[in-house]
Amino acid sequence: MSYGGYLDLGTLLAAQRPISRPEHHDELLFIIQHQTTELWLKLVLHELEAACAYLRADELAPALKCVARVKHIQKTLTEQWSVLATLTPTEYAQFRNVLGNASGFQSYQYRAVEFVLGNKNAKMLQVFDADPVAHAVVLQALEQPSLYDEFLRLLARRGYAVPAAVLDRDVTLAWTFQPELVPLFASIYANPDEHWAAYETCEELVDLEDNFQLWRFRHLKTVERIIGSKTGTGGSSGAPFLRRALELTFFPELFAVRTEIPG
């Protein structure tokens, strides 16, 4: 066994195949940026699925370890935008036409991550109809309880007053704000020493969302820097679409509870 053999470097390093002709110097940057993002997303999905499994088994500590690892990956993904931001508008324009309809909107791993975090939309499955593997991954994420669902179920098993409607909800639907959860979280935040495990988990989830929003923001600013307000590849609206995504939230009650904390 060698280093290159174990990592299958022959396959990995041959996977960058620029298609611009003559080959544009910066297309390699563009490909590697997105391939490495997909590799990190593979690990994010792996860790989030493990965290869900641990929560189902009432093993909170290893679940939080998985979340902690995801948070570090998120920081790497966010910083990675600074590399792509070295691509100037003029340089990108010289090979952008060869991308055709390819778009990050078609990333099934990104979609699965969003689904695991609760931002579900069954209509998105249509994007992956032509790719059975991608469709299966996204469908699985759609049909299984989200990370937040699993946390709330764990709280219920530990005696917290989680409303039955929340526990019995259709998990294939996107999470929507549940005001009846805010008093529950307020009681946890009012007595952190008494509810330390739940309190710590709440804050870990808030970190997770904060990091996700920072990644979204850097994505938006990188797109604005390179193509301005032009339409994105694949027909997306580009920057306006990314700007709207900043309004999405995974754990709205964990932010709403901050208004209820005295002081």
BALOBA-1460 file (C-alpha; in Angstrom, 3 decimals):
// residues 263
<rec num="1" residu="m" x="0.000" y="0.000" z="0.000"/>
<rec num="2" residu="s" x="1.360" y="3.411" z="-0.987"/>
<rec num="3" residu="y" x="0.196" y="6.942" z="-0.208"/>
<rec num="4" residu="g" x="-0.965" y="7.473" z="-3.782"/>
<rec num="5" residu="g" x="-2.597" y="4.074" z="-3.943"/>
<rec num="6" residu="y" x="-4.513" y="4.493" z="-0.693"/>
<rec num="7" residu="l" x="-5.836" y="7.880" z="-1.792"/>
<rec num="8" residu="d" x="-6.373" y="6.733" z="-5.393"/>
<rec num="9" residu="l" x="-4.509" y="9.829" z="-6.534"/>
<rec num="10" residu="g" x="-4.383" y="8.582" z="-10.094"/>
<rec num="11" residu="t" x="-8.168" y="8.860" z="-10.295"/>
<rec num="12" residu="l" x="-8.424" y="11.991" z="-8.158"/>
<rec num="13" residu="l" x="-5.820" y="14.059" z="-10.004"/>
<rec num="14" residu="a" x="-7.114" y="12.965" z="-13.404"/>
<rec num="15" residu="a" x="-10.631" y="14.201" z="-12.583"/>
<rec num="16" residu="q" x="-9.869" y="17.812" z="-13.545"/>
<rec num="17" residu="r" x="-10.607" y="18.036" z="-17.256"/>
<rec num="18" residu="p" x="-10.895" y="21.615" z="-18.555"/>
<rec num="19" residu="i" x="-12.954" y="21.825" z="-21.731"/>
<rec num="20" residu="s" x="-12.154" y="25.351" z="-22.924"/>
<rec num="21" residu="r" x="-10.193" y="25.414" z="-26.177"/>
<rec num="22" residu="p" x="-7.581" y="26.694" z="-26.129"/>
<rec num="23" residu="e" x="-7.497" y="25.681" z="-22.460"/>
<rec num="24" residu="h" x="-7.928" y="28.743" z="-20.268"/>
<rec num="25" residu="h" x="-5.468" y="28.991" z="-17.398"/>
<rec num="26" residu="d" x="-8.157" y="29.704" z="-14.785"/>
<rec num="27" residu="e" x="-10.576" y="26.905" z="-15.649"/>
<rec num="28" residu="l" x="-8.515" y="24.533" z="-13.502"/>
<rec num="29" residu="l" x="-9.095" y="26.809" z="-10.510"/>
<rec num="30" residu="f" x="-12.834" y="26.798" z="-11.199"/>
<rec num="31" residu="i" x="-12.987" y="23.000" z="-11.416"/>
<rec num="32" residu="i" x="-10.871" y="22.346" z="-8.313"/>
<rec num="33" residu="q" x="-12.864" y="24.886" z="-6.295"/>
<rec num="34" residu="h" x="-16.103" y="23.025" z="-6.987"/>
<rec num="35" residu="q" x="-14.667" y="19.521" z="-6.736"/>
<rec num="36" residu="t" x="-13.159" y="20.210" z="-3.314"/>
<rec num="37" residu="t" x="-16.455" y="21.735" z="-2.212"/>
<rec num="38" residu="e" x="-18.212" y="18.518" z="-3.208"/>
<rec num="39" residu="l" x="-15.661" y="16.451" z="-1.275"/>
<rec num="40" residu="w" x="-16.265" y="18.540" z="1.850"/>
<rec num="41" residu="l" x="-20.033" y="18.296" z="1.320"/>
<rec num="42" residu="k" x="-19.662" y="14.515" z="1.188"/>
<rec num="43" residu="l" x="-18.063" y="14.622" z="4.627"/>
<rec num="44" residu="v" x="-20.630" y="17.113" z="5.955"/>
<rec num="45" residu="l" x="-23.451" y="14.812" z="4.874"/>
<rec num="46" residu="h" x="-21.645" y="11.827" z="6.384"/>
<rec num="47" residu="e" x="-21.283" y="13.616" z="9.735"/>
<rec num="48" residu="l" x="-24.837" y="14.980" z="9.821"/>
<rec num="49" residu="e" x="-26.307" y="11.570" z="9.064"/>
<rec num="50" residu="a" x="-24.191" y="10.098" z="11.861"/>
<rec num="51" residu="a" x="-25.333" y="12.866" z="14.216"/>
<rec num="52" residu="c" x="-28.969" y="12.019" z="13.437"/>
<rec num="53" residu="a" x="-28.311" y="8.348" z="14.132"/>
<rec num="54" residu="y" x="-26.646" y="9.150" z="17.459"/>
<rec num="55" residu="l" x="-29.563" y="11.361" z="18.475"/>
<rec num="56" residu="r" x="-32.008" y="8.557" z="17.650"/>
<rec num="57" residu="a" x="-29.963" y="6.307" z="19.934"/>
<rec num="58" residu="d" x="-29.959" y="8.910" z="22.735"/>
<rec num="59" residu="e" x="-26.211" y="9.335" z="22.397"/>
<rec num="60" residu="l" x="-25.934" y="13.097" z="22.570"/>
<rec num="61" residu="a" x="-22.177" y="13.440" z="23.164"/>
<rec num="62" residu="p" x="-21.017" y="11.718" z="19.936"/>
<rec num="63" residu="a" x="-23.749" y="13.560" z="18.027"/>
<rec num="64" residu="l" x="-22.266" y="16.853" z="19.207"/>
<rec num="65" residu="k" x="-18.805" y="15.666" z="18.180"/>
<rec num="66" residu="c" x="-20.139" y="15.178" z="14.642"/>
<rec num="67" residu="v" x="-21.680" y="18.646" z="14.675"/>
<rec num="68" residu="a" x="-18.389" y="20.125" z="15.914"/>
<rec num="69" residu="r" x="-16.579" y="18.558" z="12.965"/>
<rec num="70" residu="v" x="-19.155" y="19.961" z="10.556"/>
<rec num="71" residu="k" x="-18.576" y="23.425" z="12.011"/>
<rec num="72" residu="h" x="-14.858" y="23.189" z="11.225"/>
<rec num="73" residu="i" x="-15.624" y="22.026" z="7.688"/>
<rec num="74" residu="q" x="-17.986" y="24.971" z="7.253"/>
<rec num="75" residu="k" x="-15.207" y="27.392" z="8.163"/>
<rec num="76" residu="t" x="-12.965" y="25.791" z="5.545"/>
<rec num="77" residu="l" x="-15.713" y="26.002" z="2.923"/>
<rec num="78" residu="t" x="-16.334" y="29.659" z="3.729"/>
<rec num="79" residu="e" x="-12.660" y="30.591" z="3.519"/>
<rec num="80" residu="q" x="-12.379" y="28.690" z="0.250"/>
<rec num="81" residu="w" x="-14.467" y="31.362" z="-1.481"/>
<rec num="82" residu="s" x="-11.482" y="33.711" z="-1.150"/>
<rec num="83" residu="v" x="-9.553" y="31.508" z="-3.590"/>
<rec num="84" residu="l" x="-12.285" y="31.644" z="-6.228"/>
<rec num="85" residu="a" x="-12.582" y="35.401" z="-5.658"/>
<rec num="86" residu="t" x="-9.134" y="35.787" z="-7.256"/>
<rec num="87" residu="l" x="-10.897" y="34.994" z="-10.551"/>
<rec num="88" residu="t" x="-11.590" y="38.321" z="-12.242"/>
<rec num="89" residu="p" x="-14.717" y="39.026" z="-14.328"/>
<rec num="90" residu="t" x="-12.614" y="39.218" z="-17.485"/>
<rec num="91" residu="e" x="-10.913" y="35.892" z="-16.815"/>
<rec num="92" residu="y" x="-14.179" y="34.098" z="-16.047"/>
<rec num="93" residu="a" x="-15.874" y="35.514" z="-19.144"/>
<rec num="94" residu="q" x="-13.238" y="33.860" z="-21.304"/>
<rec num="95" residu="f" x="-14.383" y="30.331" z="-20.421"/>
<rec num="96" residu="r" x="-17.828" y="30.732" z="-18.868"/>
<rec num="97" residu="n" x="-19.586" y="29.834" z="-22.122"/>
<rec num="98" residu="v" x="-18.213" y="26.269" z="-22.025"/>
<rec num="99" residu="l" x="-20.110" y="25.555" z="-18.786"/>
<rec num="100" residu="g" x="-23.410" y="25.313" z="-20.658"/>
<rec num="101" residu="n" x="-26.275" y="24.609" z="-18.246"/>
<rec num="102" residu="a" x="-24.031" y="23.295" z="-15.458"/>
<rec num="103" residu="s" x="-24.855" y="25.024" z="-12.178"/>
<rec num="104" residu="g" x="-24.180" y="24.611" z="-8.474"/>
<rec num="105" residu="f" x="-27.976" y="24.526" z="-8.198"/>
<rec num="106" residu="q" x="-27.640" y="20.935" z="-9.455"/>
<rec num="107" residu="s" x="-25.420" y="19.798" z="-6.556"/>
<rec num="108" residu="y" x="-27.309" y="16.882" z="-5.045"/>
<rec num="109" residu="q" x="-25.036" y="16.741" z="-2.015"/>
<rec num="110" residu="y" x="-25.712" y="20.372" z="-1.190"/>
<rec num="111" residu="r" x="-29.443" y="19.730" z="-1.563"/>
<rec num="112" residu="a" x="-29.221" y="16.683" z="0.702"/>
<rec num="113" residu="v" x="-27.389" y="18.732" z="3.351"/>
<rec num="114" residu="e" x="-30.129" y="21.374" z="3.258"/>
<rec num="115" residu="f" x="-32.757" y="18.641" z="3.596"/>
<rec num="116" residu="v" x="-30.974" y="17.057" z="6.575"/>
<rec num="117" residu="l" x="-30.978" y="20.493" z="8.206"/>
<rec num="118" residu="g" x="-34.716" y="20.860" z="7.573"/>
<rec num="119" residu="n" x="-35.003" y="23.077" z="4.497"/>
<rec num="120" residu="k" x="-36.936" y="20.510" z="2.463"/>
<rec num="121" residu="n" x="-38.758" y="20.865" z="-0.845"/>
<rec num="122" residu="a" x="-39.997" y="17.728" z="-2.593"/>
<rec num="123" residu="k" x="-40.164" y="19.587" z="-5.924"/>
<rec num="124" residu="m" x="-36.370" y="19.721" z="-5.951"/>
<rec num="125" residu="l" x="-36.294" y="15.977" z="-6.620"/>
<rec num="126" residu="q" x="-37.204" y="16.760" z="-10.230"/>
<rec num="127" residu="v" x="-33.776" y="18.333" z="-10.739"/>
<rec num="128" residu="f" x="-32.217" y="14.893" z="-10.248"/>
<rec num="129" residu="d" x="-34.644" y="12.733" z="-12.236"/>
<rec num="130" residu="a" x="-31.964" y="11.914" z="-14.810"/>
<rec num="131" residu="d" x="-29.460" y="10.785" z="-12.155"/>
<rec num="132" residu="p" x="-30.707" y="7.764" z="-10.149"/>
<rec num="133" residu="v" x="-27.848" y="7.924" z="-7.635"/>
<rec num="134" residu="a" x="-28.368" y="11.611" z="-6.907"/>
<rec num="135" residu="h" x="-32.141" y="11.167" z="-6.774"/>
<rec num="136" residu="a" x="-31.816" y="8.348" z="-4.220"/>
<rec num="137" residu="v" x="-29.549" y="10.414" z="-1.937"/>
<rec num="138" residu="v" x="-31.847" y="13.432" z="-1.979"/>
<rec num="139" residu="l" x="-34.985" y="11.298" z="-1.564"/>
<rec num="140" residu="q" x="-33.504" y="9.619" z="1.495"/>
<rec num="141" residu="a" x="-32.715" y="13.017" z="3.035"/>
<rec num="142" residu="l" x="-36.257" y="14.161" z="2.244"/>
<rec num="143" residu="e" x="-37.962" y="11.188" z="3.872"/>
<rec num="144" residu="q" x="-35.906" y="10.980" z="7.043"/>
<rec num="145" residu="p" x="-36.330" y="13.262" z="10.083"/>
<rec num="146" residu="s" x="-34.034" y="16.261" z="10.036"/>
<rec num="147" residu="l" x="-31.290" y="16.901" z="12.584"/>
<rec num="148" residu="y" x="-33.648" y="19.300" z="14.368"/>
<rec num="149" residu="d" x="-36.469" y="16.727" z="14.368"/>
<rec num="150" residu="e" x="-34.145" y="14.199" z="15.975"/>
<rec num="151" residu="f" x="-33.027" y="16.685" z="18.624"/>
<rec num="152" residu="l" x="-36.611" y="17.544" z="19.536"/>
<rec num="153" residu="r" x="-37.515" y="13.859" z="19.750"/>
<rec num="154" residu="l" x="-34.562" y="13.307" z="22.062"/>
<rec num="155" residu="l" x="-35.755" y="16.189" z="24.258"/>
<rec num="156" residu="a" x="-39.219" y="14.618" z="24.428"/>
<rec num="157" residu="r" x="-37.747" y="11.271" z="25.477"/>
<rec num="158" residu="r" x="-35.864" y="13.088" z="28.231"/>
<rec num="159" residu="g" x="-39.053" y="14.563" z="29.639"/>
<rec num="160" residu="y" x="-39.206" y="17.964" z="27.987"/>
<rec num="161" residu="a" x="-42.655" y="19.223" z="26.950"/>
<rec num="162" residu="v" x="-42.267" y="19.060" z="23.183"/>
<rec num="163" residu="p" x="-45.737" y="19.469" z="21.600"/>
<rec num="164" residu="a" x="-47.188" y="16.307" z="20.059"/>
<rec num="165" residu="a" x="-47.895" y="18.170" z="16.821"/>
<rec num="166" residu="v" x="-44.177" y="18.805" z="16.459"/>
<rec num="167" residu="l" x="-43.246" y="15.205" z="17.169"/>
<rec num="168" residu="d" x="-45.864" y="13.827" z="14.783"/>
<rec num="169" residu="r" x="-45.323" y="16.269" z="11.935"/>
<rec num="170" residu="d" x="-44.751" y="15.191" z="8.328"/>
<rec num="171" residu="v" x="-40.959" y="15.188" z="8.161"/>
<rec num="172" residu="t" x="-40.945" y="15.450" z="4.356"/>
<rec num="173" residu="l" x="-42.144" y="19.048" z="4.682"/>
<rec num="174" residu="a" x="-39.888" y="22.021" z="5.298"/>
<rec num="175" residu="w" x="-39.615" y="23.086" z="8.905"/>
<rec num="176" residu="t" x="-41.729" y="26.133" z="9.735"/>
<rec num="177" residu="f" x="-41.644" y="28.301" z="12.821"/>
<rec num="178" residu="q" x="-43.377" y="26.617" z="15.782"/>
<rec num="179" residu="p" x="-44.125" y="29.341" z="18.381"/>
<rec num="180" residu="e" x="-45.103" y="26.787" z="21.042"/>
<rec num="181" residu="l" x="-41.463" y="25.666" z="21.173"/>
<rec num="182" residu="v" x="-40.184" y="29.079" z="22.236"/>
<rec num="183" residu="p" x="-41.324" y="28.781" z="25.901"/>
<rec num="184" residu="l" x="-39.628" y="25.379" z="26.090"/>
<rec num="185" residu="f" x="-36.328" y="26.811" z="24.880"/>
<rec num="186" residu="a" x="-36.801" y="29.861" z="27.121"/>
<rec num="187" residu="s" x="-36.967" y="27.551" z="30.149"/>
<rec num="188" residu="i" x="-33.771" y="25.819" z="29.035"/>
<rec num="189" residu="y" x="-31.945" y="29.122" z="28.571"/>
<rec num="190" residu="a" x="-33.248" y="30.435" z="31.893"/>
<rec num="191" residu="n" x="-31.567" y="27.564" z="33.774"/>
<rec num="192" residu="p" x="-28.550" y="26.406" z="31.752"/>
<rec num="193" residu="d" x="-26.897" y="24.607" z="34.672"/>
<rec num="194" residu="e" x="-29.989" y="22.486" z="35.174"/>
<rec num="195" residu="h" x="-30.428" y="21.785" z="31.459"/>
<rec num="196" residu="w" x="-26.802" y="21.857" z="30.348"/>
<rec num="197" residu="a" x="-26.964" y="19.084" z="27.723"/>
<rec num="198" residu="a" x="-30.003" y="20.632" z="25.994"/>
<rec num="199" residu="y" x="-28.573" y="24.135" z="26.399"/>
<rec num="200" residu="e" x="-25.239" y="23.171" z="24.842"/>
<rec num="201" residu="t" x="-26.963" y="21.424" z="21.934"/>
<rec num="202" residu="c" x="-29.101" y="24.487" z="21.234"/>
<rec num="203" residu="e" x="-25.984" y="26.631" z="21.003"/>
<rec num="204" residu="e" x="-24.231" y="24.101" z="18.768"/>
<rec num="205" residu="l" x="-27.176" y="24.244" z="16.380"/>
<rec num="206" residu="v" x="-27.070" y="28.034" z="16.414"/>
<rec num="207" residu="d" x="-23.358" y="27.834" z="15.532"/>
<rec num="208" residu="l" x="-24.219" y="25.488" z="12.681"/>
<rec num="209" residu="e" x="-26.748" y="27.923" z="11.243"/>
<rec num="210" residu="d" x="-24.459" y="30.917" z="11.739"/>
<rec num="211" residu="n" x="-21.708" y="29.161" z="9.801"/>
<rec num="212" residu="f" x="-24.123" y="28.185" z="7.049"/>
<rec num="213" residu="q" x="-25.251" y="31.791" z="6.680"/>
<rec num="214" residu="l" x="-21.648" y="33.015" z="6.537"/>
<rec num="215" residu="w" x="-20.992" y="30.493" z="3.759"/>
<rec num="216" residu="r" x="-24.075" y="31.708" z="1.884"/>
<rec num="217" residu="f" x="-22.981" y="35.330" z="2.309"/>
<rec num="218" residu="r" x="-19.459" y="34.665" z="0.997"/>
<rec num="219" residu="h" x="-20.989" y="32.771" z="-1.923"/>
<rec num="220" residu="l" x="-23.171" y="35.770" z="-2.720"/>
<rec num="221" residu="k" x="-20.310" y="38.268" z="-2.487"/>
<rec num="222" residu="t" x="-18.024" y="36.088" z="-4.619"/>
<rec num="223" residu="v" x="-20.690" y="35.809" z="-7.316"/>
<rec num="224" residu="e" x="-21.293" y="39.571" z="-7.218"/>
<rec num="225" residu="r" x="-17.558" y="40.163" z="-7.485"/>
<rec num="226" residu="i" x="-17.152" y="37.916" z="-10.521"/>
<rec num="227" residu="i" x="-20.388" y="38.289" z="-12.540"/>
<rec num="228" residu="g" x="-22.256" y="41.130" z="-10.843"/>
<rec num="229" residu="s" x="-26.008" y="40.793" z="-11.359"/>
<rec num="230" residu="k" x="-25.843" y="38.609" z="-14.457"/>
<rec num="231" residu="t" x="-27.992" y="35.493" z="-14.723"/>
<rec num="232" residu="g" x="-26.285" y="32.458" z="-13.237"/>
<rec num="233" residu="t" x="-25.314" y="29.409" z="-15.260"/>
<rec num="234" residu="g" x="-28.133" y="26.902" z="-15.593"/>
<rec num="235" residu="g" x="-30.685" y="29.736" z="-15.718"/>
<rec num="236" residu="s" x="-30.710" y="30.722" z="-12.039"/>
<rec num="237" residu="s" x="-31.116" y="34.394" z="-11.243"/>
<rec num="238" residu="g" x="-27.605" y="34.509" z="-9.809"/>
<rec num="239" residu="a" x="-26.963" y="37.014" z="-7.049"/>
<rec num="240" residu="p" x="-30.671" y="37.804" z="-6.386"/>
<rec num="241" residu="f" x="-31.346" y="34.092" z="-5.800"/>
<rec num="242" residu="l" x="-28.425" y="33.857" z="-3.382"/>
<rec num="243" residu="r" x="-29.539" y="37.010" z="-1.593"/>
<rec num="244" residu="r" x="-32.989" y="35.529" z="-0.964"/>
<rec num="245" residu="a" x="-31.350" y="32.406" z="0.454"/>
<rec num="246" residu="l" x="-29.932" y="34.528" z="3.279"/>
<rec num="247" residu="e" x="-33.477" y="34.794" z="4.640"/>
<rec num="248" residu="l" x="-33.768" y="31.032" z="5.097"/>
<rec num="249" residu="t" x="-33.404" y="29.631" z="8.593"/>
<rec num="250" residu="f" x="-33.124" y="26.093" z="9.903"/>
<rec num="251" residu="f" x="-33.812" y="26.598" z="13.606"/>
<rec num="252" residu="p" x="-36.013" y="29.717" z="13.902"/>
<rec num="253" residu="e" x="-37.132" y="29.047" z="17.487"/>
<rec num="254" residu="l" x="-33.516" y="29.065" z="18.689"/>
<rec num="255" residu="f" x="-33.195" y="32.621" z="17.427"/>
<rec num="256" residu="a" x="-36.669" y="33.721" z="18.514"/>
<rec num="257" residu="v" x="-35.955" y="32.645" z="22.088"/>
<rec num="258" residu="r" x="-33.277" y="35.318" z="22.379"/>
<rec num="259" residu="t" x="-35.964" y="37.988" z="22.368"/>
<rec num="260" residu="e" x="-37.638" y="36.261" z="25.316"/>
<rec num="261" residu="i" x="-34.564" y="36.097" z="27.552"/>
<rec num="262" residu="p" x="-34.739" y="38.862" z="30.201"/>
<rec num="263" residu="g" x="-32.006" y="41.463" z="30.320"/>
